[in-house]
């Protein structure tokens, strides 16, 4: 299972990603190729246009999915133009959008980069791909040692608040109810248009094209079923045998594990591993299925978006899923812990620090904290944290553990819990 295979990469929000690439493109050229990947519809093309504005006439934007990209000689003309721009402006910034759609893109890009290095031309390259799977495979096969990979991740509540002038309260609510795809925000008050956007611009291209183009998926219908079941089971620990039993088509356990890994690589679903000292125990434990944007929950679940008063338990699951997804999207290592009858919703390690997290949106009783406190006793390096709704702060204070509202967690993560 894929688990934490991408956690060693830069996983950044929009503003952080833009700042990082600006800094790298100010370094002496030629530098290593910057491969910008991430989920669909999070702003990679917009970011390239922002870079083009920043570097002005020194920048060259080219989209591999544009109609003119299929014309003979387009690829060769791009690099001739880059050479001329570098000579006249002192440097050139080639912004290659949807790079993976160019025929034999990785080998051709390797050839151009090697030529640029040999001739010491002052050319920087940024390449993006909505298909993170295909971009990653090509880079590993042909561009080893020649690139740095940066992931523009799913937006968090603070990103939404800043970009769309929402209150932090409204932005956190939007994360839980409709996710954070920036292109969908305009339709948040029109459920039909919003749903059509998420299905047509995100779910169908990611599941129906990106994954199928990357891997030998022999049973596309089964892949879709795995995605649907996972998205309908937010923050649920599900054995592979149970997952297998919910499939309309039969599939081997190994196939389901492989498909969950592909969904993880496509930034759709993360099968979280169990926190355990021994790796063999991690792999033997059932995964906890976390959908990496709640927009996907809303698009798949026929019951629609839960209301906290009418469906408190289901709403609580959505909040927990959003919180765990936020940690995963921010590049933290997120696992769970369970030793019957005790359980901890999330164990987080990374730049935020080390935390054991329990998410409770309803009333919280002392018994609800037994698993959290037992895990903290056994693992004192992990700070216990209660992520709560309207209730729970006073109990956490009496018990002597950190606490924060789930809206605050969705804004700043566990670092918002303070020292």
Secondary structure, DSSP 4 states (H G I P E B T S, - for coil): --TTTTTTSEEE-HHHHHHHHHHHHTSSSS--EEEEEESTTSSHHHHHHHHHHHHGGGEEEEETTSGGGGSTTHHHHHHHHHHHHHHHHS-EEEEEETGGGSTTHHHHHHHHHHHHHHHT--EEEEEEES-HHHHHHHHHHH-TTSEEEEEE----HHHHHHHHT--HHHHHHHHHHH---GGGGGGTT-HHHHHHHHIIIIIHHIIIIIHHHHS--S-HHHHHHHHHHHHTSTTEEE-HHHHHHT-SS---HHHHHHHHHHHHHTTSEEEEPBP-SSHHHHHHSPEEEEES-HHHHHHH-TT-SPPTTT-HHHHHHHHHHHHHHHHHHTT-EEEEEEETTEEEEEEEEETTEEEEEEEE-S---GGGGHHHHHHHHH-TTSEEEEEESSS-HHHHHHHT-EEEEHHHHHHHGGGGG--
